[in-house]
Amino acid sequence: MSNIQKALYLYSVLQKLYNKMKIAKEYRWEMGHRLTFHTGGCASLHGHSYKLLVELEGNPDKNGMLLDYFEMDKIVFPLIKQFDHSFAVYEKDIVLIEFLTKIQSKINVFPLHPTAENLCVIFLEKLGQAGFPKNINKIKVRLSETEDVYAEETKNL
């Protein structure tokens, strides 16, 4: 048995003992918003190149795979598509909702201000209800609004 085979065997034994594995994938999209409560620049309509890191934790199957990344895409892409090139709008921002509707823009209306923190929780809740396989027991999302800021939240499934 080669050193690589020994390492893989030892890894598989440890995985069975600890029964945990994490995988992650990053998704990107463009979206606009404004924060009506903000006293600075974020009160103006603006946009970001968002990034969402979705991390799953659970028990690998008999082949050593937690979840095929193509299966992950089937769950996450529809959500990204819903938000891509849209505006995230607070439900009480009637002026913006009316304007965006009038010019036929793609909008997503939320019961909370579309801060990075609130959007992170919304993504986590939607993905938590998306029907991941039973071997997935934890999901973490990290929503980046810019290159150097993010909000992160974890949920046990």
N, C-alpha and C positions, 0 to 999 in steps of 0.2 A: 504494500500500500504506500503510495507516494505521500509526501508531506501535505500536498494540497488535498488529497483524498482524506487523510487523517484529520486535517483541519475542518473540512466539510462535515465529516462524520461527527466530530466533537461539537461542532456548531449545531448540527441537527439534534444531538442528544441534549444540549443545553437549551435549545429552543423548546423541546418537549418538556423539560423540567420547569422552565420559567413560563412557557406557553405565551410569549408575547413577541410581537413584531410591530414595527412601525414602517409605514410607507407614506410618501407625500408626493404631491404634484402641484405645480404652479399654473395658474390661469391668469390671463390678462384681458382687460377690456377698457374702453373709453366711456366716461360718463360725466355728466355735468350735475351741479347742484348749487344751492346757496343755503346759508345758515342765517335765517332772519333775525335771530337773537344776537348774532355776533356784532361786535362794535368795530371790527377791523375789516380787512379785505374780503374775508369769507362771507360777508353779508351780500356781496355782489355775485351775480350769476357767473360761475366759472366751472372749469372742468379739470379732471385728473385722468392720468393713465393708471388705472387701478390694477392691483395685483392681489390675487387670493391664493394663499398657500393652504391646501387642504391636506391635513395629516390624519391618517387612520391608524388605529392600534387594535390589535386583536390576536387571534390564534391562526397561524398559517394552516392551510389544508394539508392533506397527506403528501402533496407534491412540494410543500414548502412555500406556497404562494398565499399571501394574505388576500389579495384581490388583484385581478388583472387590470392594468392601467386603462385598457380599452373599456372595461366595465365601469371603472371610475368615471371616465369621460362621459359615458351614457347617462350617468347620474348628475354630473356637475355641469356639463356643457349647456343643457337647456336653461339652467339658471343664469349662466353667464350670458347666453344669447338674449334672455329677457332684459338684461341690464345694459348690454353693449349699445353704445351710441344712443343712450336715453338720458333723461333727466330724472334724478331722484328728488322728489318734492314732498315737503311736509304738508299733511292734509289741510292745515289751516292757512297755508300760503295761497289763498284763493286768487290773488292777482296773478301769480306765476302760473297756476294751473289753468286759468282762463286764457292767458296769453299763449302758453304752449299748446293748448288745445286748438286755439284759433289758427295758429300757424302749422298745425298738424304734426307736431313733434311727438316723438315717442316718450311717454312719461310713465314713471312708477311712483305712485302716491303712497306715503307711509304715515302711520299714526305717530311717528316720532320724527324729530329733526334728523336729517340725513348726515349725521356726524359719522366719522370713521368707526367710533365705538358702537353706535346704534346699528349701522350697516353690518358690522361684524356679527352682532348678536342675531340680526335678521337672517344673515347667510347661515349661521350655525343652526338656527331653528329650522330653516327650510331644508338644509342638508340632513339634519337629524331625523326628519320625517320622510326622507327620500327613498327609504327602503334598501339600505345597505344590507348585505348578507348578515346572517346571525353571528358569524365568527368575528365580526367587527364590533368591538365593545366600547370604543372611545373615538371621538372625532375632535380635532382641533382645527380652527381656522385662524389664519393671520391675514388681515386685510391691510394692505399698504395703499395709502392714498398718494404718497410721493415716494421717492427713493429712500428717504431717511426717517419716515414715520409710519407706525403701524398700530393697529389694535388687534388683540388676540384673546380668544376665548375657547374653552374646552367644555365638552359635554360627554357624559357617560351615556351610552346607548343601552 
